[in-house]
Amino acid sequence: MKKKEYSVEIGGKTLTAIFSDLAEQAHGSVILKYGETIVLATACMSKDRQEGLGYFNLTVDYAEKFYAAGKILGSRFVRREGKPSEEAILASRVIDRTLRPLFDQSIRHAVQVIVTVLSVDDNDPTILAVNAASLALAVSNIPWNGPVGCVRIGKYSDANLVINPSQGLRLGDDLQYKFDLTVCGKDGNINMIEASARQATEEELEEAFQKASAEITKLEDFQKNIVKEIGKEKRIIEKEKISDESVKLFKKNILPHMEEALFGEVGKKKIDDLHSVWNKMAREHYSEKYFPATVGEAAREDFFLEDNLFDDTENEILHQKAIEENKRADGRAMDELRDLYAQAGGLSSILHGSGIFYRGGTHVLSVLTLGGPEDRNLVDGLQLKMEKRFMHHYNFPPYSSGETGRAGFTNRREVGHGALAEKALAMVLPTVAEFPYTIRIVSESMASNGSTSQASICASTLALMDGGVPIKMPVAGVAMGLMMGMTTSPQPSPYKGEGEIPKYKILTDIQGPEDHHGDMDFKIAGTREGITAIQLDVKVEGVPIKILGEAMKQSKKARVAIIDKIEKEIPKPRPNISPNAPTILIIKIDPDKIGMVIGGGGKTIKDIQEKTGAVLTIDDDGTIYLTGKNGSAEKAKAIVEEMTHEFKVGEVLKGEVVKIADFGAFVALNPFTDGMVHISEMAPFRVERVSDIIKEGMIVPVKIIKIDAERGKISLSIKEADKNFFNGKR
């Protein structure tokens, strides 16, 4: 094996890049090692151009291998990797969102990046995957304007910022947890962020961006030095140029109407209609009627260059109007929200909670369902095995954008949006001790005109409060946009970390064309007190940290305004959960008695569940959760409490005589525990024969006078419980 290694220190640990002939057919490949976490990244570009394709075809796959963790996972019947886990999908999205802006979007050759996790310890493989993908592309012959660097940074068990923390630190004491960020960037700018935070301030996060950027620069320099030594010459990709005929046709018939279509009404219907007119006009112009095909030449079938001309022109107009004239497509000020509507409940009494939230033409319905501990989602991944008590799922059906398409299929985007809202809301949920329910929210995008993911956070807050979940405070989300002094992507970065920043405008609550053509989609969610989650996507190479700081501060005003709207609709969580939700009762027993409740082969617990209709979940510490409806939980609780009752010396109770012997009588204290009354403890007088005064089935008062824990025996006394019980029976 041919092999060459390079190393650099990042976050106090050694990162090693290994180049070998292991995957020698790939156009670029590297093995990256950090501790014992090892990933292989490969990059390939198709040889031939994909004709008729109107977009850049980039595919990123993050492949988890069970062997990487030394585990045999999968289902009971199929012990091999299946469809990607949610964690793998989210990792793929992080890589994709970091790499994509650095490609020339006019490329019509397919590019595929595959990152395979070969080994994993307590270091985050996602961070390694981004850097490995960057390096594989950088040394390859694939045209790409990298490299980029990626680090994880946060505050965990103390006040210090930590670069690339171990899993043990990240999953430590929740009370000490402040924030956790994944940050990627290039040339001092940031181009991708994933973050969860416990109401962090804008200043705290900006400081973290700055420190992360310093480590990212080290990663960039590390990769650049490798490229200088072993990097391949980049392929020259011939670009297709639009014909002068098409440009002339567009300028004459479409361009004069573009501004009116963009700024003439709220929403994007008018500009979409004009786009359709242009598409039809181009096809008719190049039909056989005007341009008959020559011998051996087919008539034109694709018009993606004409389509891109329309999009590029729309992009230029939106940028120019925003930057030079402070003008937005719907006439709002730069920091102005769209019209808001909030509704808590009122949909159906069957539902445990619901929320409807409108922001302009974006409408989302969120529905809450409460369950018991048995409904928790088991996550059995490469690095950890855990139970999730909170799940947020997001759906974007085709009708949401007025289109037709496949329904019922969850794509990567939906998984990503659901996870973002989940992070934002998780920070304000009550603890298990405060609220033992499993919580699931489903957000349905009903109409989309920008930032349905943030609207789902607002609708979900309404659903939680409507359902009586005692959240600490409401959470709202808003998408911040950016128009910088550039009109095409990608371009050389206009700002290299220091120096003069180009003209720009930050837009609050982006919609429609601003979302599609803007340079940044900066999703920021939080409470009145601070930020709980952020996600950054860009269409340029990167955004200066200064601008990100301004955007976060500007977003707070909008966030507070949305929370005002939510609290006007429902000031605080309802005092009670829905009567349709299950009841959960909690009792604590001696862990030594868990086996008694479960019984041999689970027989006892099954009998209790069948008899009552409740579901019992038992933790190792003896905590029992009893979940049920219509009084079933209460019935099960009574049985378990009776079964596990801790008897004490001096306790007086009543029991049924179940057996008589010459020396005494056995009394059932409950269906599971007997005690013995010696003949001398029956009455204050001499008893010749037990049967003279006691019969089986008799209910007698007894007092516990001795407990032999080792032998499991309880001694009882009737005469000490009631000395007069046998009066008249001498």
N, C-alpha and C positions, 0 to 999 in steps of 0.2 A: 504493500500500500504506500502510495506517495502521500506525504503529509507535511503541512507547514502550519505552525502555530503562532498566534499573536496574542498578547495579553495587555490588559489595562485594569487599573483599580477603580471601581465604581461603588460608592457607598460603603467603603471600607472592606470590600470583598473583591476578589479577582475574577474578572470576566475574561474568558479565553475563547478565541475564534480559531477553529480548526478547519483548514482547507485540505481536502483530499480528493482522491479519485473514486470515492465511495458512490457518489451519484454523478458520475462523470458525463452522462448523457444530458443532464440538465444544463441550461444555458448559464446558470449561476447557482451555486450551492455553498452552504457553510454549515458547520456544526458549532453551536454556541453553548458554552458551559459556564455555569454560575453556581458554585457549590457542587452539588450532585444533581442539579436540574440541568438537563441537556435537551436541546431541540435541534432538529435538522430543518433548514429552510431551503427550498428550491424555487427557482423562477424559470419559466419558459415562455417563449413567444412563438405564435404560429408562424410558419414559413410564408404562407400565402395570405394575402389580404382577404378579409371577409366582405365580399361584394354585397352591396345593397344594405349594409348595416349603417344606421344613422347615429351610432353612439360608440364610445370607447368600451370595449368588452374586457373588463378586468374581473377575474374570479379569485377570491381568497378563501382558502380552506385551512382550518386549524384542526388537526387530527389528533385526538387523544387515544393513546394506546394503553390498554389495561396493564400490560406488562411494565409500563413505565413506573407504576406504583407497586409493583410486585403483587398484584391482585388478580384473581379470576372473577371477573364481574359479568355483567349481562343478565339475561333472564334465567329462570330456573331451567329452561329447555334449550336456550341458545346461548352458549358461553362464548360469545365473541362480540366485537364492536358492532353496533347497529347504527341507527341514525344519530347525528351529533347531539350531545347533551346541551342543555341551555347554556351552561358555562362555556362550551366549545363554540356555540353560535355567537355569544357575546364577545369572545376572544377574536373570532373571525371579523366581527364588525369593527373592533378596535384597530386591528391591523389594516383593514380595508380603508377606513376613514382616515388613517394616517398616511397611507401610500398614495391614494387616488389623486389628491390635488397636485401631486408632483409629476403626473403624467401629462403629456400633450393630449388633450381630449379629442384631437382630430385623428389620432391613430386608429386604424381600422383592422389591426392585427390583434388577435386574441392574446391576452397575457394571463397566465395563471401562476399564482403563488401558493405553495403548499408548505405549511409548517407542521412537522410531526414531532410530538412530544415523545422522546426516547427514554427519559428518566426524570423523576421528580422527587425533590426533597421538600423542605419547607420554604424554598424560594419560589416566587411567583413565575410560572412558566409563560404567562401572557406577556410580561415585560420583556422576557428573553425572546419571545416570538416576534415582537415588533422589530427589535434590533436585528434579529437574524434575517427577517424578511428584507429589511433595509440593506443589509450587507450583501445578501444574495443578489439583489437587483443591482446594487452599486458595482459589483465586480463583474456582472454579466455584460453581454453585448446589447441588452435591452435598453432603449433610450428612456431615461428616467432622470429627473432633476433632483436626486438625493445626494447624500444620505440624510436620514433623520435619526434622532435619538429618542429614547423613551425611558422614563423612570417612574417608580412609584414613590410617593412621598406623603408623609402625614404626621400627625400628633397622636400618640397612642397612650402609653403608660406614664409619660411625663410631659413636660412642657417643651421638650426639644423636638425639632423637626428631624425625621428619620428618613434616609434614602433607602429604598428597596428593603423594607422591613421584612422579617421572617413571618411565616404564617402564625407562629406562636404569639408574636407580638400583635399582629393584626387581629387575632381572635381572642385577645386578652380581656381584661376587665372592662366591661361595657361602660362602667361609670367613669373610667378614665379616657375613654375614646373621644376624640375631638373631630378629626376628619381624616379621610383617606383619599388620595388623589392618584390617578394615572395621568401623566402629562407627557406629550410628545411635541417635538418642535424641531426647528431648523433655523440656523443663522440668528439666534437670539429671539426668534418669534415662536409662538405656540400655534400648533395646527390641529391638536386633538386633546380633549380633556374628558375624563370620566371621573366623577367624584361623588362621594357621599360624605355628609357632614352632620354634626350634632349642633345645628344652629351656629355655624361659624360666621364670623364677620367678613365683610368684603376685604378689609385690610389684612386679616390673617391669611386669607387665601391668596391674595396678591403677593404677600411675602413668600408663601410656599412656591408660587409660580417662579419667582426670581431665583430661589435656591435650586429648584428643579432645573431651570434653564442652564445654570452653571454646570451641572452634571451632564446635561444633554450635550452641551458644547464639547465636553471631554469625549463623549461617545462619537460625536461627529468627527472630531479630529482623528480619533482612533481609526474610524472607518476610512477617512480620506487618505491616511497614510498607507493603509492596506491597498486601496484602489490604485494609488500611484505605483505600487510595486507589482501587483498581480492582476489589476483590472483589465478587462478586455475592451477593445475599441467598440464603440457603440454603433449599432446598425443605423444606416441612413434610411429613413422612411420617407418615401415619396408621397407628398400630400396631393390630394385631388383639389383642383381649383374650380370654383364656380365660374361658369361661362359669363362673358361680358353681356351676352344676350339676356341671361337671367337677371343680372344686376340691373340692366337697363329697364327690363320689364317691372322689376320690383320698385325701383325708384319712381317710375312713372305712375304706377297704379296703386301701390300699397303704402309706401313711405309717407305720402301726404296725410294719410288717415291714421298713422300709428299713434301719434300723441293723443288724439281725440279718443281713440279706442282704449288707451291705457289709463287716461285720466278723466274720462267722461262720466264714469259711473262707478259705484262701489262694487267690488267683485271683479271677476275675470271673464265674465261671459262675453263682453264686447270684444276684448282682445282675442279670445278663443275663436269667436265667429270670424274675425278678420283673418286669423291664421288659416281657418278652413277655406276662406275665399282665395287666399294666396295659393294654398296647396292645389285647389281645383284649377286655378288659372294657369299654374305652371304645367300641370298635366295636359290641359287642353292645348296650350301653346306648343308643347312638344309632341303632340299627337301626329299621326300619319297625315292629317289634313294640312298641317303646316310644314312638317319635316318628314317627308316620305323616306323610309329606310332604303338605303342603298343595297345593292346586291351583296349578300353575305353579311349584312349588318342588321341587327334587330333594333326595333324602336326602343326608346328609353323606358325602363320599368321602375327605376327608383329616383327619388328626388330629395334625398336627404341633404344634399348641399343647399338646395333652395330652402328646405325646412330649417337648416342651421342658420341661413342668412336672416330669416325672420327672427329667430331666437337671439342671435347676436345683436341685431338692431334694437330689439326690445331691451336687451341688457344695457346697451349703450345709452339709450334714452333714459332709462330708470336711474342709472348712475349719474348722468349729467344733471338731470332735474333735481335729484336729491342733494348732490354736492354743491351745485351752483345756485339753486333756487329754493332749497329747503322744501321741495315739493314731493309729495308721495302720491301714489296712484289713487288712493281713496280720499285725498285731501286732508288727512290728519296731520297734526304737528308731529315732530320727530319723537317726542316722548309721550304721545297720546295713545291711550287704549281704545280699542273698538268698543261698541256698545256691549254691555254685559247683561246676562240674565242668569239667575240662580234659582233652583227649585229643589227643596229637600223633601223627599217622599211624594205622596200623592199619586203614585203610579198603580200600585196594587197592594192590598193588605196581605197577600201571600208572601211578598218579598220581605226580607229581614231589614232592608234599608235600601234607599235609592237616591240618586242625585242626578239632576239635569243641569248642564252648564252650557251657556251660549257665550261666545266671544265673536261678535260679528257673524260671519257666515260659517264659523266652525261650531258644531254642535256635538256634544258628547253625553251619552247616558251611561252612568255607572251604577252597578247593582252589587249590593253586599249580601254575602251568605255567611252565617255563623255555624260552626260545627264544634265537635268535641276534640279532645287530644288525639283520638283515633283517626281523625281526618287530616292530620298533619302530613305534609309532603316529605317523603324520605329522599334525601339527596345522598347518593352513594357515588362520590366522584373520586378522582385521582388523589386529591390531597386531603379530603375530609369526608366524614360520614356524619350527617346531621339531619334533624327534623325541622322543617320550616313551618312555623305557625301562621305566617302571613304570606299571602300570594296575591299579586296583582297581575291580571291578564288583560291584554289589549287586543282588540279586533278592529280591522279596517276593511269592511266589506266593499265590493266594487261600487255599490250605489252611493257610497259616501262621497265619491268624486264624480258622480254622474256617469259611470262607465259600466261596461259589462266585463265579466271575467270570472275566474274560478272562485267559488265561495267555499268557506269551511276549511281552507288550508292556511295554516299559520306559517308565515314567512319570517325571514330574519329580522326585517324591519319591525314587525309586530312583536317579536320576542324582545327586541331591544327597547322599544317604547314601553312595553310592559315592565321591564326590569328597571328602567329609569324612574317611573312613577313609584314602583315598589320601594326603591331606595329613598325617595323623597318622603314617602309617608311613614316608612318604618321608624323613622327617628322620633315620631310623636306618639307612637302607640303605647298603650299601657303595658306594664310587665305581665308575665304569666300569673304572678301572685295576685295582681290587681284585676286581671281579666283573663281567665283561663281558656277562653275560646280560641279555636282555629278560625282565622279570618281570611276570606277570599273575596276579592273584588274583581268584577269583570267590567271593563270599560269598552263600550261600543261607540265607535266613531260613526255618527249618523249623517253628518255633513262636514265636508272638509274644505276649508279655505285658509290653511296655514296653522301649524302647531297644534294638531289634535293631541299630541302627547302631553303637552302642558295643560290643555283643557281637561284631559282625563284625570290629572292630579286634582284639579279644582272640583270636578264632578265627584271624584272618589272621596274627597274631604266631606262633601255634602252627604254622600251615602253613609259614611262612617258616623257622622253626627246624627243623621236621621235614624240609624240603627242602634243608637245608644252606646256606641263604643266610646269610652271616656278618653279620647285623645287629649294630649297635653295642650294643644292649640291647633288652629286651622293651618293648613298648608296650601299655598297657591303657586302656580308656575307660569312663567311668561317667556316667550322666545324673543331674544334680542338679535337684531340684524345689523349689517354693516355695509355701507357703500364707500369703497376706497377709490382713490384716483386711478382707476384702471378699468378697462372695459372687457378684457379677454382673459382667459385662464387656460393654461398656467402662464405666468410671467415671472421674470426675475423679481425677487422680493424687493418691495419699495423701501424696506426699512430693515437694517441689519443690527438691530438691538440698540444702537445709539445713533444720535444725529437727528436730522429733521424728519418728522413723520409726514407722509403725504396728506393731502386733503382727504377728509373722511367725514361721514355722518353716521351716528349710531341711531338705529331705529328701534323703537319699542313696539313689541307685539306685531311681528311681521306676518304678512298674509299674502296669499296668492303669488303674484309675480315677484314680490320682494323675497319670498321664501325660495323661489326657483332661481332667481337671478342675483340675489345678494351674495356678498362675499363671505358671510358668516351666519351660521345658525347656532346661537349661543343660548341654550335652554337653561334657565335658572329657576329653581324652586326653593321655597323656604317659608318660614313663618314671619311674623312681625319682628322677631328677635334676631333671626339670622338665616343663613342658607343651609338647606338640607341635602341638596343634590344639584349637580350641574353636568351638562354635556355640551361639548363644543365640536362642531363640524365646520370646516371651511372649504371654500372653493379656490382660494388663493394658497400660496405656499405657506403662509403663516400670518398671524396677527400679533402686533406688538403688545407686550404685557400691559403697557400704559393704557391702550385702548380697551383691553379686557377689564382692567380695573374700573375705567369709566363706565363701561357697559354694566358691570355688576352694581355700581352705585345707582345708575339710572334705573335699573330694573327694580330696585327696592321700592321706589315710588309706585310703580305699577303693581308690584306684589301686594303692597299694603292696601291699595285701592280695591284690588280683587277680594282681599280678605274682608274689607269693609262690606262689600256686596254680599259675601257669603254669610257674615255674621248678622247682616240685616235680615236675611232670610231665616237663619237659625242661629241664635246667639251662642248656644252651647249645646253639647250633646244631649239628646233626650234622656230623661232620668231613668227610663227602663228600656230594655231590649224588646224587640217584637215578641208578641205572644206566640208567634209561629216558630221562633227560634228555640232550640233545645235548652233545657235547664241543665246547668253543670253544678254539682255539689262536690265539695272537696273534704275529705277526711284524712287524718294522719294516723297510721297504725304502727305498731312496733314492727320493724323490718323482719324480725324473726317470725312474725305471723303471716308474712306474705304467702308462704307455702300453704298455710291453712286455708287462706282465701282462694288460692288458685286450685288447690286440690290435686290429687293424682291424675296426671294426664290432662289437667285443666277441667276436671269434671265439676268441681264445686263452683268455679266462676261461670262456667257454661250454664249450670243449673240456675244460678242467681239471675243471669241475663235472660234466660228463657222464661223464668217465673215472673220477672218484673218488666221485661222489655227494655231495660236500660243497658247501656254499654259501660263496662268497667275498664279503665286504663290504670295500670299500677306502675309507679316509678320505683326504682331500686331503694329509695330512701323511705319507702312506706307510704308515700302520698298516693291516694286513690282518687281518681276523677270519675264521677258517676254522671253520665250523660243520658238524658232521656226527655220525653214529652209526657204530658198528661199524668204527672205524678209518679212516673216510673222511677225516676232518679231518687225520689224520696223513699219509695219502697225498698229499693236496693240499698240505700244508705242505712235504713233501719236494720236490715238483715246483716250487713257487714259490721255495723256497730255492735250488734248483739253478739255476733260471732267472735269479735276481737276485743270484747270488753275486758278491760284490765281490772280484775277483782282485787279488792284490798281488805286487809284484816280490819274488822269492825263494821264492814258494810252489811246492812240489813236489807233483805229482799225476799221475794216469794218464789217458790219453785214447786214443781210437780214431783211426787214420789214415783220413781220409776222402777225401783227394785227394793225388796225387803230381804234382809239376812238376819241370822241369829244375833249378830253383834251390833246391828244398826240398820239404817236405811239410806239408800242413795237417792239424792234429790237433783233433778235437772235444773241448773241455774239458767240455762238457755239451751237451745237445740244442740249446742256443740260442747257444752261443759257440764260435768256432774260434780257434785260434792258429796261427802259422806257424813251423816249424823250418827255418831256413836250412841249406843243405847243409854249411856250415862248422861248424854247431852239432850235427851228428848224432853224430859219433864223435871220439875223441881221435886219430884217424888220418885221412889224406886219403881222401875219398870221391869216386871218379870219377863215378859215376852213382848217383842216389838210389835207383833201382829195384834196384840191386845188393844193398842191405841192408834196404830197407823195402818193404812191400806194403800196399795198401789193406786195411783191416779189422784190421790189426795193432794190438795194445794196447801202447803205449809209455809209459815214464816221461818226464815233461817238467818242466822248471823254468822259471818265468816270469822272463825276464831284462830285459824292457822292456815298458812299456805306453804306447801313444800314444793318450791319451784323446780328443784332438781328431779323429783319423782313425779311432778305434775299432779299432786294431790291437794285437795282443798278440804279442810275439816270445818264442819258446820255445827251450829247449836240452835235447837228450837227454843229451849228454855231461856236462853239469853236474848233471843229475839222477842219472845212473848211468853212470860212465865205462866200466864193464865190460859194459854191456848188449849191445854188438855183438861181444864176444869170440868169436873163431872165425869171423867173417863177413868178414874182410879178403880 
